Amino acid sequence: MSEFHTALSVDVEEDLLPLSALLQQRGVIHRVFEEGGRQVLSVQQAGQVGQVQALYRAWRAGDVTIELAGEVARVPLAPALNWRKVPVTLVLIALSVIGFLLFYLPALNPYLGLFTFSPFAIVDGRPLFGSAAGQYWRLVTPAFLHFGWLHIVFNSLWLWELGSKVERATGHLNMFGLFLVIALVSNASQYFIGGPSLFGGMSGVVYGLLGFSWVAPLLQPAWRIRPSPAIMLFMVGWLVACLLGVVEGLGFGAIANAAHLGGLVCGAVLGGLLGTVSRGRAV
């Protein structure tokens, strides 16, 4: 986990929620915790310590007004999400688009077999799968393959929605590590349950990030990444519909259900582990 830097130490009774909401909206990765009978606010980047202190003084002096509507601070600010703060998420989306083009553009079709879980050749119009011994990149690369416009758009939007928040909260290296582990587990789950086949997509990772975003904040409240109940209801409902065969029956094609379920469980477990470690280091 990244080292954090103390910006404020105030009375434990002081309500820092409005300030924390404002910092979150500005994209400042931070934590608030109790230490030695004091309430401590720390930030991930040392260069932001002075900015937070100045903002706190202006807020307490009445020069800055923060009004909370629910859990959102409504103040005249620049957009909360700066794309430059989430390079890993953007690279994953870009690689997914490239994986989509491998399938969609005939000129790139010959390269598709380099990214599948198992190498294959077309024999008599059917794929014949071979051994992937020693080709370890195949454990991850199926996540970048997408087989239709709906597939790539759906996964890219959810990857941006969930991945950008996770990356801002946990840092770039943790986001990259989460992707690698979840992709490996979801792809391997699909292979062991479904056998050799042509499968792919970032949806296993998306469900992994969903599980992580739900569990991790329970253990590390400073990570304000928990999806709304409406999002959880939709995503879990979609998962159940896929498992029951409803989505496939509507003509959406074969669904990698094992990858979805494996990714969700993996993400939840990682959320528990990283959330526990992060909270332990903060107190």
Helices and strands as residue ranges (DSSP letters): E 5-11, H 17-25, E 30-35, E 38-43, G 46-48, H 49-60, E 67-69, E 72-74, G 83-85, H 87-104, G 106-114, E 120-123, E 126-129, G 136-139, G 141-144, H 149-158, I 159-163, H 164-170, H 172-194, H 203-219, H 229-243, H 246-247, I 248-252, H 257-282
